[in-house]
């Protein structure tokens, strides 16, 4: 038996489920934390290598800005 009813195609926005969005944002949060932590470790290593005292804070701050930028871009992409 064939079903002659027309298939209704869902739009891109209807296909995304709220749970899927929550999982993507939680992954983005983990990525943000990892980016900041790795920036901190890299800055600490640079301070030890070059015998300075300001690179750890500078690199960590840059990592925070990078992580925030990445998080905002991902959130915008998820909401589209």
PyMOL Python script that loads the backbone (N, CA, C, O; Angstrom):
from pymol import cmd

cmd.read_pdbstr("""\
ATOM      1  N   UNK A   1       0.832  -1.181   0.000  1.00  0.00           N
ATOM      2  CA  UNK A   1       0.000   0.000   0.000  1.00  0.00           C
ATOM      3  C   UNK A   1       0.878   1.246   0.000  1.00  0.00           C
ATOM      4  O   UNK A   1       1.830   1.377   0.770  1.00  0.00           O
ATOM      5  N   UNK A   2       0.524   2.125  -0.872  1.00  0.00           N
ATOM      6  CA  UNK A   2       1.263   3.374  -0.950  1.00  0.00           C
ATOM      7  C   UNK A   2       0.503   4.471  -0.251  1.00  0.00           C
ATOM      8  O   UNK A   2      -0.726   4.528  -0.286  1.00  0.00           O
ATOM      9  N   UNK A   3       1.250   5.327   0.375  1.00  0.00           N
ATOM     10  CA  UNK A   3       0.663   6.480   1.030  1.00  0.00           C
ATOM     11  C   UNK A   3       0.800   7.668   0.086  1.00  0.00           C
ATOM     12  O   UNK A   3       1.915   8.108  -0.191  1.00  0.00           O
ATOM     13  N   UNK A   4      -0.295   8.183  -0.401  1.00  0.00           N
ATOM     14  CA  UNK A   4      -0.272   9.259  -1.381  1.00  0.00           C
ATOM     15  C   UNK A   4      -0.277  10.649  -0.761  1.00  0.00           C
ATOM     16  O   UNK A   4      -0.442  11.641  -1.471  1.00  0.00           O
ATOM     17  N   UNK A   5      -0.103  10.733   0.534  1.00  0.00           N
ATOM     18  CA  UNK A   5      -0.080  12.035   1.174  1.00  0.00           C
ATOM     19  C   UNK A   5       1.243  12.721   0.885  1.00  0.00           C
ATOM     20  O   UNK A   5       2.292  12.078   0.903  1.00  0.00           O
ATOM     21  N   UNK A   6       1.206  14.025   0.616  1.00  0.00           N
ATOM     22  CA  UNK A   6       2.460  14.733   0.339  1.00  0.00           C
ATOM     23  C   UNK A   6       3.325  14.806   1.589  1.00  0.00           C
ATOM     24  O   UNK A   6       2.827  14.992   2.699  1.00  0.00           O
ATOM     25  N   UNK A   7       4.615  14.657   1.389  1.00  0.00           N
ATOM     26  CA  UNK A   7       5.557  14.761   2.506  1.00  0.00           C
ATOM     27  C   UNK A   7       5.794  16.233   2.832  1.00  0.00           C
ATOM     28  O   UNK A   7       6.031  17.060   1.952  1.00  0.00           O
ATOM     29  N   UNK A   8       5.722  16.517   4.087  1.00  0.00           N
ATOM     30  CA  UNK A   8       5.945  17.891   4.536  1.00  0.00           C
ATOM     31  C   UNK A   8       7.402  18.002   4.973  1.00  0.00           C
ATOM     32  O   UNK A   8       7.849  17.295   5.876  1.00  0.00           O
ATOM     33  N   UNK A   9       8.127  18.893   4.322  1.00  0.00           N
ATOM     34  CA  UNK A   9       9.524  19.091   4.659  1.00  0.00           C
ATOM     35  C   UNK A   9       9.631  20.146   5.743  1.00  0.00           C
ATOM     36  O   UNK A   9       9.010  21.206   5.659  1.00  0.00           O
ATOM     37  N   UNK A  10      10.411  19.853   6.743  1.00  0.00           N
ATOM     38  CA  UNK A  10      10.606  20.797   7.834  1.00  0.00           C
ATOM     39  C   UNK A  10      11.696  21.791   7.448  1.00  0.00           C
ATOM     40  O   UNK A  10      12.664  21.453   6.767  1.00  0.00           O
ATOM     41  N   UNK A  11      11.512  23.004   7.896  1.00  0.00           N
ATOM     42  CA  UNK A  11      12.534  24.012   7.647  1.00  0.00           C
ATOM     43  C   UNK A  11      13.711  23.762   8.570  1.00  0.00           C
ATOM     44  O   UNK A  11      13.641  22.946   9.490  1.00  0.00           O
ATOM     45  N   UNK A  12      14.786  24.474   8.310  1.00  0.00           N
ATOM     46  CA  UNK A  12      16.010  24.294   9.084  1.00  0.00           C
ATOM     47  C   UNK A  12      15.795  24.621  10.555  1.00  0.00           C
ATOM     48  O   UNK A  12      16.339  23.941  11.425  1.00  0.00           O
ATOM     49  N   UNK A  13      15.006  25.658  10.844  1.00  0.00           N
ATOM     50  CA  UNK A  13      14.771  26.049  12.226  1.00  0.00           C
ATOM     51  C   UNK A  13      13.918  25.024  12.964  1.00  0.00           C
ATOM     52  O   UNK A  13      14.097  24.833  14.167  1.00  0.00           O
ATOM     53  N   UNK A  14      13.008  24.372  12.278  1.00  0.00           N
ATOM     54  CA  UNK A  14      12.148  23.390  12.928  1.00  0.00           C
ATOM     55  C   UNK A  14      12.899  22.105  13.242  1.00  0.00           C
ATOM     56  O   UNK A  14      12.501  21.365  14.142  1.00  0.00           O
ATOM     57  N   UNK A  15      13.963  21.831  12.529  1.00  0.00           N
ATOM     58  CA  UNK A  15      14.716  20.598  12.748  1.00  0.00           C
ATOM     59  C   UNK A  15      15.546  20.641  14.027  1.00  0.00           C
ATOM     60  O   UNK A  15      15.777  19.600  14.642  1.00  0.00           O
ATOM     61  N   UNK A  16      15.996  21.815  14.436  1.00  0.00           N
ATOM     62  CA  UNK A  16      16.834  21.917  15.624  1.00  0.00           C
ATOM     63  C   UNK A  16      15.969  21.799  16.868  1.00  0.00           C
ATOM     64  O   UNK A  16      14.950  22.478  16.998  1.00  0.00           O
ATOM     65  N   UNK A  17      16.379  20.943  17.765  1.00  0.00           N
ATOM     66  CA  UNK A  17      15.639  20.748  19.002  1.00  0.00           C
ATOM     67  C   UNK A  17      16.299  21.562  20.107  1.00  0.00           C
ATOM     68  O   UNK A  17      17.501  21.819  20.058  1.00  0.00           O
ATOM     69  N   UNK A  18      15.517  21.968  21.103  1.00  0.00           N
ATOM     70  CA  UNK A  18      16.091  22.740  22.218  1.00  0.00           C
ATOM     71  C   UNK A  18      17.188  21.978  22.962  1.00  0.00           C
ATOM     72  O   UNK A  18      18.166  22.585  23.399  1.00  0.00           O
ATOM     73  N   UNK A  19      17.043  20.668  23.111  1.00  0.00           N
ATOM     74  CA  UNK A  19      18.059  19.887  23.799  1.00  0.00           C
ATOM     75  C   UNK A  19      19.374  19.914  23.032  1.00  0.00           C
ATOM     76  O   UNK A  19      20.446  19.980  23.634  1.00  0.00           O
ATOM     77  N   UNK A  20      19.296  19.862  21.715  1.00  0.00           N
ATOM     78  CA  UNK A  20      20.484  19.927  20.873  1.00  0.00           C
ATOM     79  C   UNK A  20      21.208  21.258  21.075  1.00  0.00           C
ATOM     80  O   UNK A  20      22.436  21.300  21.142  1.00  0.00           O
ATOM     81  N   UNK A  21      20.440  22.338  21.171  1.00  0.00           N
ATOM     82  CA  UNK A  21      21.032  23.654  21.396  1.00  0.00           C
ATOM     83  C   UNK A  21      21.717  23.717  22.752  1.00  0.00           C
ATOM     84  O   UNK A  21      22.799  24.290  22.881  1.00  0.00           O
ATOM     85  N   UNK A  22      21.089  23.131  23.758  1.00  0.00           N
ATOM     86  CA  UNK A  22      21.675  23.137  25.097  1.00  0.00           C
ATOM     87  C   UNK A  22      22.986  22.351  25.125  1.00  0.00           C
ATOM     88  O   UNK A  22      23.945  22.759  25.780  1.00  0.00           O
ATOM     89  N   UNK A  23      23.024  21.238  24.421  1.00  0.00           N
ATOM     90  CA  UNK A  23      24.256  20.441  24.367  1.00  0.00           C
ATOM     91  C   UNK A  23      25.369  21.195  23.647  1.00  0.00           C
ATOM     92  O   UNK A  23      26.530  21.137  24.052  1.00  0.00           O
ATOM     93  N   UNK A  24      25.010  21.901  22.582  1.00  0.00           N
ATOM     94  CA  UNK A  24      26.020  22.668  21.860  1.00  0.00           C
ATOM     95  C   UNK A  24      26.566  23.799  22.727  1.00  0.00           C
ATOM     96  O   UNK A  24      27.768  24.065  22.710  1.00  0.00           O
ATOM     97  N   UNK A  25      25.701  24.463  23.479  1.00  0.00           N
ATOM     98  CA  UNK A  25      26.173  25.554  24.329  1.00  0.00           C
ATOM     99  C   UNK A  25      26.993  25.046  25.507  1.00  0.00           C
ATOM    100  O   UNK A  25      27.933  25.713  25.939  1.00  0.00           O
ATOM    101  N   UNK A  26      26.649  23.873  26.030  1.00  0.00           N
ATOM    102  CA  UNK A  26      27.461  23.329  27.120  1.00  0.00           C
ATOM    103  C   UNK A  26      28.848  22.957  26.606  1.00  0.00           C
ATOM    104  O   UNK A  26      29.841  23.130  27.313  1.00  0.00           O
ATOM    105  N   UNK A  27      28.916  22.458  25.408  1.00  0.00           N
ATOM    106  CA  UNK A  27      30.215  22.170  24.800  1.00  0.00           C
ATOM    107  C   UNK A  27      31.007  23.445  24.576  1.00  0.00           C
ATOM    108  O   UNK A  27      32.231  23.457  24.711  1.00  0.00           O
ATOM    109  N   UNK A  28      30.309  24.513  24.234  1.00  0.00           N
ATOM    110  CA  UNK A  28      30.979  25.802  24.041  1.00  0.00           C
ATOM    111  C   UNK A  28      31.544  26.312  25.364  1.00  0.00           C
ATOM    112  O   UNK A  28      32.608  26.930  25.388  1.00  0.00           O
ATOM    113  N   UNK A  29      30.842  26.057  26.454  1.00  0.00           N
ATOM    114  CA  UNK A  29      31.344  26.457  27.768  1.00  0.00           C
ATOM    115  C   UNK A  29      32.609  25.703  28.152  1.00  0.00           C
ATOM    116  O   UNK A  29      33.545  26.282  28.704  1.00  0.00           O
ATOM    117  N   UNK A  30      32.628  24.426  27.859  1.00  0.00           N
ATOM    118  CA  UNK A  30      33.838  23.635  28.117  1.00  0.00           C
ATOM    119  C   UNK A  30      34.997  24.113  27.251  1.00  0.00           C
ATOM    120  O   UNK A  30      36.137  24.186  27.708  1.00  0.00           O
ATOM    121  N   UNK A  31      34.698  24.431  26.016  1.00  0.00           N
ATOM    122  CA  UNK A  31      35.733  24.950  25.115  1.00  0.00           C
ATOM    123  C   UNK A  31      36.276  26.277  25.643  1.00  0.00           C
ATOM    124  O   UNK A  31      37.476  26.539  25.563  1.00  0.00           O
ATOM    125  N   UNK A  32      35.395  27.103  26.177  1.00  0.00           N
ATOM    126  CA  UNK A  32      35.804  28.402  26.715  1.00  0.00           C
ATOM    127  C   UNK A  32      36.756  28.213  27.903  1.00  0.00           C
ATOM    128  O   UNK A  32      37.797  28.864  27.986  1.00  0.00           O
ATOM    129  N   UNK A  33      36.387  27.320  28.811  1.00  0.00           N
ATOM    130  CA  UNK A  33      37.242  27.057  29.964  1.00  0.00           C
ATOM    131  C   UNK A  33      38.592  26.502  29.569  1.00  0.00           C
ATOM    132  O   UNK A  33      39.616  26.892  30.130  1.00  0.00           O
ATOM    133  N   UNK A  34      38.603  25.606  28.616  1.00  0.00           N
ATOM    134  CA  UNK A  34      39.855  25.007  28.157  1.00  0.00           C
ATOM    135  C   UNK A  34      40.743  26.041  27.473  1.00  0.00           C
ATOM    136  O   UNK A  34      41.961  26.027  27.655  1.00  0.00           O
ATOM    137  N   UNK A  35      40.152  26.932  26.693  1.00  0.00           N
ATOM    138  CA  UNK A  35      40.922  27.978  26.021  1.00  0.00           C
ATOM    139  C   UNK A  35      41.596  28.896  27.026  1.00  0.00           C
ATOM    140  O   UNK A  35      42.767  29.240  26.870  1.00  0.00           O
ATOM    141  N   UNK A  36      40.862  29.294  28.058  1.00  0.00           N
ATOM    142  CA  UNK A  36      41.425  30.178  29.082  1.00  0.00           C
ATOM    143  C   UNK A  36      42.529  29.470  29.859  1.00  0.00           C
ATOM    144  O   UNK A  36      43.575  30.057  30.133  1.00  0.00           O
ATOM    145  N   UNK A  37      42.294  28.213  30.212  1.00  0.00           N
ATOM    146  CA  UNK A  37      43.303  27.470  30.971  1.00  0.00           C
ATOM    147  C   UNK A  37      44.579  27.262  30.163  1.00  0.00           C
ATOM    148  O   UNK A  37      45.682  27.410  30.690  1.00  0.00           O
ATOM    149  N   UNK A  38      44.429  26.920  28.890  1.00  0.00           N
ATOM    150  CA  UNK A  38      45.615  26.740  28.057  1.00  0.00           C
ATOM    151  C   UNK A  38      46.357  28.059  27.848  1.00  0.00           C
ATOM    152  O   UNK A  38      47.586  28.074  27.773  1.00  0.00           O
ATOM    153  N   UNK A  39      45.618  29.165  27.753  1.00  0.00           N
ATOM    154  CA  UNK A  39      46.252  30.479  27.665  1.00  0.00           C
ATOM    155  C   UNK A  39      47.049  30.794  28.921  1.00  0.00           C
ATOM    156  O   UNK A  39      48.150  31.340  28.850  1.00  0.00           O
ATOM    157  N   UNK A  40      46.484  30.444  30.071  1.00  0.00           N
ATOM    158  CA  UNK A  40      47.183  30.636  31.337  1.00  0.00           C
ATOM    159  C   UNK A  40      48.475  29.825  31.384  1.00  0.00           C
ATOM    160  O   UNK A  40      49.529  30.342  31.756  1.00  0.00           O
ATOM    161  N   UNK A  41      48.387  28.549  31.002  1.00  0.00           N
ATOM    162  CA  UNK A  41      49.584  27.690  31.015  1.00  0.00           C
ATOM    163  C   UNK A  41      50.645  28.192  30.046  1.00  0.00           C
ATOM    164  O   UNK A  41      51.835  28.177  30.360  1.00  0.00           O
ATOM    165  N   UNK A  42      50.213  28.638  28.865  1.00  0.00           N
ATOM    166  CA  UNK A  42      51.158  29.154  27.873  1.00  0.00           C
ATOM    167  C   UNK A  42      51.841  30.427  28.396  1.00  0.00           C
ATOM    168  O   UNK A  42      53.051  30.594  28.242  1.00  0.00           O
ATOM    169  N   UNK A  43      51.069  31.307  29.003  1.00  0.00           N
ATOM    170  CA  UNK A  43      51.644  32.528  29.570  1.00  0.00           C
ATOM    171  C   UNK A  43      52.612  32.230  30.708  1.00  0.00           C
ATOM    172  O   UNK A  43      53.650  32.881  30.833  1.00  0.00           O
ATOM    173  N   UNK A  44      52.276  31.257  31.528  1.00  0.00           N
ATOM    174  CA  UNK A  44      53.155  30.856  32.626  1.00  0.00           C
ATOM    175  C   UNK A  44      54.476  30.296  32.077  1.00  0.00           C
ATOM    176  O   UNK A  44      55.552  30.587  32.600  1.00  0.00           O
ATOM    177  N   UNK A  45      54.372  29.493  31.017  1.00  0.00           N
ATOM    178  CA  UNK A  45      55.574  28.936  30.396  1.00  0.00           C
ATOM    179  C   UNK A  45      56.429  30.043  29.780  1.00  0.00           C
ATOM    180  O   UNK A  45      57.655  30.022  29.893  1.00  0.00           O
ATOM    181  N   UNK A  46      55.772  31.019  29.123  1.00  0.00           N
ATOM    182  CA  UNK A  46      56.518  32.132  28.537  1.00  0.00           C
ATOM    183  C   UNK A  46      57.213  32.965  29.614  1.00  0.00           C
ATOM    184  O   UNK A  46      58.349  33.402  29.428  1.00  0.00           O
ATOM    185  N   UNK A  47      56.535  33.184  30.736  1.00  0.00           N
ATOM    186  CA  UNK A  47      57.153  33.919  31.839  1.00  0.00           C
ATOM    187  C   UNK A  47      58.407  33.200  32.345  1.00  0.00           C
ATOM    188  O   UNK A  47      59.432  33.832  32.602  1.00  0.00           O
ATOM    189  N   UNK A  48      58.318  31.889  32.484  1.00  0.00           N
ATOM    190  CA  UNK A  48      59.469  31.121  32.957  1.00  0.00           C
ATOM    191  C   UNK A  48      60.590  31.108  31.911  1.00  0.00           C
ATOM    192  O   UNK A  48      61.769  31.163  32.262  1.00  0.00           O
ATOM    193  N   UNK A  49      60.224  31.037  30.640  1.00  0.00           N
ATOM    194  CA  UNK A  49      61.228  30.965  29.583  1.00  0.00           C
ATOM    195  C   UNK A  49      61.982  32.277  29.397  1.00  0.00           C
ATOM    196  O   UNK A  49      63.197  32.273  29.200  1.00  0.00           O
ATOM    197  N   UNK A  50      61.264  33.401  29.459  1.00  0.00           N
ATOM    198  CA  UNK A  50      61.879  34.695  29.203  1.00  0.00           C
ATOM    199  C   UNK A  50      62.174  35.491  30.467  1.00  0.00           C
ATOM    200  O   UNK A  50      62.595  36.646  30.398  1.00  0.00           O
ATOM    201  N   UNK A  51      61.951  34.864  31.627  1.00  0.00           N
ATOM    202  CA  UNK A  51      62.225  35.485  32.919  1.00  0.00           C
ATOM    203  C   UNK A  51      61.513  36.848  33.045  1.00  0.00           C
ATOM    204  O   UNK A  51      62.122  37.861  33.387  1.00  0.00           O
ATOM    205  N   UNK A  52      60.209  36.827  32.757  1.00  0.00           N
ATOM    206  CA  UNK A  52      59.381  38.030  32.881  1.00  0.00           C
ATOM    207  C   UNK A  52      58.292  37.769  33.910  1.00  0.00           C
ATOM    208  O   UNK A  52      58.194  36.672  34.459  1.00  0.00           O
ATOM    209  N   UNK A  53      57.481  38.776  34.164  1.00  0.00           N
ATOM    210  CA  UNK A  53      56.409  38.619  35.146  1.00  0.00           C
ATOM    211  C   UNK A  53      55.054  39.127  34.654  1.00  0.00           C
ATOM    212  O   UNK A  53      54.109  39.193  35.442  1.00  0.00           O
ATOM    213  N   UNK A  54      54.934  39.485  33.390  1.00  0.00           N
ATOM    214  CA  UNK A  54      53.684  40.055  32.895  1.00  0.00           C
ATOM    215  C   UNK A  54      53.014  39.230  31.801  1.00  0.00           C
ATOM    216  O   UNK A  54      51.855  39.480  31.471  1.00  0.00           O
ATOM    217  N   UNK A  55      53.708  38.265  31.242  1.00  0.00           N
ATOM    218  CA  UNK A  55      53.153  37.523  30.107  1.00  0.00           C
ATOM    219  C   UNK A  55      52.011  36.588  30.514  1.00  0.00           C
ATOM    220  O   UNK A  55      51.082  36.376  29.734  1.00  0.00           O
ATOM    221  N   UNK A  56      52.070  36.026  31.725  1.00  0.00           N
ATOM    222  CA  UNK A  56      51.005  35.130  32.170  1.00  0.00           C
ATOM    223  C   UNK A  56      49.664  35.864  32.197  1.00  0.00           C
ATOM    224  O   UNK A  56      48.659  35.344  31.712  1.00  0.00           O
ATOM    225  N   UNK A  57      49.650  37.060  32.758  1.00  0.00           N
ATOM    226  CA  UNK A  57      48.411  37.832  32.834  1.00  0.00           C
ATOM    227  C   UNK A  57      47.955  38.302  31.451  1.00  0.00           C
ATOM    228  O   UNK A  57      46.763  38.288  31.144  1.00  0.00           O
ATOM    229  N   UNK A  58      48.901  38.713  30.634  1.00  0.00           N
ATOM    230  CA  UNK A  58      48.573  39.217  29.301  1.00  0.00           C
ATOM    231  C   UNK A  58      47.988  38.123  28.418  1.00  0.00           C
ATOM    232  O   UNK A  58      46.957  38.326  27.777  1.00  0.00           O
ATOM    233  N   UNK A  59      48.636  36.979  28.382  1.00  0.00           N
ATOM    234  CA  UNK A  59      48.162  35.874  27.544  1.00  0.00           C
ATOM    235  C   UNK A  59      46.831  35.346  28.065  1.00  0.00           C
ATOM    236  O   UNK A  59      45.957  34.994  27.274  1.00  0.00           O
ATOM    237  N   UNK A  60      46.665  35.287  29.384  1.00  0.00           N
ATOM    238  CA  UNK A  60      45.395  34.843  29.952  1.00  0.00           C
ATOM    239  C   UNK A  60      44.266  35.794  29.569  1.00  0.00           C
ATOM    240  O   UNK A  60      43.170  35.351  29.224  1.00  0.00           O
ATOM    241  N   UNK A  61      44.524  37.087  29.627  1.00  0.00           N
ATOM    242  CA  UNK A  61      43.513  38.065  29.236  1.00  0.00           C
ATOM    243  C   UNK A  61      43.163  37.937  27.749  1.00  0.00           C
ATOM    244  O   UNK A  61      41.992  38.022  27.377  1.00  0.00           O
ATOM    245  N   UNK A  62      44.159  37.736  26.914  1.00  0.00           N
ATOM    246  CA  UNK A  62      43.895  37.520  25.485  1.00  0.00           C
ATOM    247  C   UNK A  62      43.082  36.241  25.255  1.00  0.00           C
ATOM    248  O   UNK A  62      42.214  36.197  24.383  1.00  0.00           O
ATOM    249  N   UNK A  63      43.373  35.205  26.045  1.00  0.00           N
ATOM    250  CA  UNK A  63      42.626  33.951  25.926  1.00  0.00           C
ATOM    251  C   UNK A  63      41.168  34.155  26.344  1.00  0.00           C
ATOM    252  O   UNK A  63      40.271  33.555  25.752  1.00  0.00           O
ATOM    253  N   UNK A  64      40.922  34.988  27.350  1.00  0.00           N
ATOM    254  CA  UNK A  64      39.551  35.284  27.774  1.00  0.00           C
ATOM    255  C   UNK A  64      38.791  35.978  26.655  1.00  0.00           C
ATOM    256  O   UNK A  64      37.652  35.617  26.359  1.00  0.00           O
ATOM    257  N   UNK A  65      39.421  36.982  26.025  1.00  0.00           N
ATOM    258  CA  UNK A  65      38.768  37.683  24.918  1.00  0.00           C
ATOM    259  C   UNK A  65      38.506  36.744  23.750  1.00  0.00           C
ATOM    260  O   UNK A  65      37.441  36.798  23.134  1.00  0.00           O
ATOM    261  N   UNK A  66      39.462  35.892  23.447  1.00  0.00           N
ATOM    262  CA  UNK A  66      39.301  34.930  22.360  1.00  0.00           C
ATOM    263  C   UNK A  66      38.163  33.955  22.665  1.00  0.00           C
ATOM    264  O   UNK A  66      37.357  33.642  21.789  1.00  0.00           O
ATOM    265  N   UNK A  67      38.100  33.480  23.904  1.00  0.00           N
ATOM    266  CA  UNK A  67      37.047  32.544  24.291  1.00  0.00           C
ATOM    267  C   UNK A  67      35.674  33.211  24.243  1.00  0.00           C
ATOM    268  O   UNK A  67      34.705  32.593  23.802  1.00  0.00           O
ATOM    269  N   UNK A  68      35.578  34.452  24.685  1.00  0.00           N
ATOM    270  CA  UNK A  68      34.299  35.169  24.636  1.00  0.00           C
ATOM    271  C   UNK A  68      33.854  35.388  23.189  1.00  0.00           C
ATOM    272  O   UNK A  68      32.680  35.208  22.865  1.00  0.00           O
ATOM    273  N   UNK A  69      34.780  35.773  22.329  1.00  0.00           N
ATOM    274  CA  UNK A  69      34.476  35.967  20.915  1.00  0.00           C
ATOM    275  C   UNK A  69      33.963  34.668  20.297  1.00  0.00           C
ATOM    276  O   UNK A  69      32.973  34.664  19.567  1.00  0.00           O
ATOM    277  N   UNK A  70      34.647  33.572  20.599  1.00  0.00           N
ATOM    278  CA  UNK A  70      34.252  32.278  20.068  1.00  0.00           C
ATOM    279  C   UNK A  70      32.876  31.868  20.579  1.00  0.00           C
ATOM    280  O   UNK A  70      32.064  31.342  19.818  1.00  0.00           O
ATOM    281  N   UNK A  71      32.604  32.106  21.865  1.00  0.00           N
ATOM    282  CA  UNK A  71      31.318  31.761  22.448  1.00  0.00           C
ATOM    283  C   UNK A  71      30.180  32.558  21.806  1.00  0.00           C
ATOM    284  O   UNK A  71      29.122  32.000  21.516  1.00  0.00           O
ATOM    285  N   UNK A  72      30.388  33.839  21.587  1.00  0.00           N
ATOM    286  CA  UNK A  72      29.370  34.678  20.968  1.00  0.00           C
ATOM    287  C   UNK A  72      29.107  34.227  19.529  1.00  0.00           C
ATOM    288  O   UNK A  72      27.955  34.171  19.097  1.00  0.00           O
ATOM    289  N   UNK A  73      30.168  33.907  18.790  1.00  0.00           N
ATOM    290  CA  UNK A  73      30.001  33.435  17.413  1.00  0.00           C
ATOM    291  C   UNK A  73      29.210  32.119  17.382  1.00  0.00           C
ATOM    292  O   UNK A  73      28.327  31.939  16.544  1.00  0.00           O
ATOM    293  N   UNK A  74      29.537  31.202  18.304  1.00  0.00           N
ATOM    294  CA  UNK A  74      28.832  29.924  18.341  1.00  0.00           C
ATOM    295  C   UNK A  74      27.370  30.098  18.726  1.00  0.00           C
ATOM    296  O   UNK A  74      26.498  29.439  18.160  1.00  0.00           O
ATOM    297  N   UNK A  75      27.094  30.979  19.684  1.00  0.00           N
ATOM    298  CA  UNK A  75      25.711  31.215  20.104  1.00  0.00           C
ATOM    299  C   UNK A  75      24.907  31.828  18.964  1.00  0.00           C
ATOM    300  O   UNK A  75      23.746  31.467  18.770  1.00  0.00           O
ATOM    301  N   UNK A  76      25.489  32.728  18.223  1.00  0.00           N
ATOM    302  CA  UNK A  76      24.801  33.309  17.071  1.00  0.00           C
ATOM    303  C   UNK A  76      24.528  32.255  15.999  1.00  0.00           C
ATOM    304  O   UNK A  76      23.463  32.250  15.381  1.00  0.00           O
ATOM    305  N   UNK A  77      25.485  31.375  15.786  1.00  0.00           N
ATOM    306  CA  UNK A  77      25.328  30.324  14.785  1.00  0.00           C
ATOM    307  C   UNK A  77      24.224  29.336  15.208  1.00  0.00           C
ATOM    308  O   UNK A  77      23.462  28.858  14.368  1.00  0.00           O
ATOM    309  N   UNK A  78      24.145  29.040  16.495  1.00  0.00           N
ATOM    310  CA  UNK A  78      23.132  28.103  16.988  1.00  0.00           C
ATOM    311  C   UNK A  78      21.736  28.708  16.863  1.00  0.00           C
ATOM    312  O   UNK A  78      20.781  28.002  16.539  1.00  0.00           O
ATOM    313  N   UNK A  79      21.615  29.999  17.118  1.00  0.00           N
ATOM    314  CA  UNK A  79      20.308  30.648  17.079  1.00  0.00           C
ATOM    315  C   UNK A  79      19.802  30.927  15.678  1.00  0.00           C
ATOM    316  O   UNK A  79      18.621  31.219  15.496  1.00  0.00           O
ATOM    317  N   UNK A  80      20.666  30.842  14.695  1.00  0.00           N
ATOM    318  CA  UNK A  80      20.223  31.091  13.307  1.00  0.00           C
ATOM    319  C   UNK A  80      19.544  29.886  12.722  1.00  0.00           C
ATOM    320  O   UNK A  80      19.112  29.920  11.569  1.00  0.00           O
TER     321      UNK A  80
END
""", "prot")
cmd.dss("prot")
cmd.show_as("cartoon", "prot")
cmd.util.cbc("prot")
cmd.orient("prot")
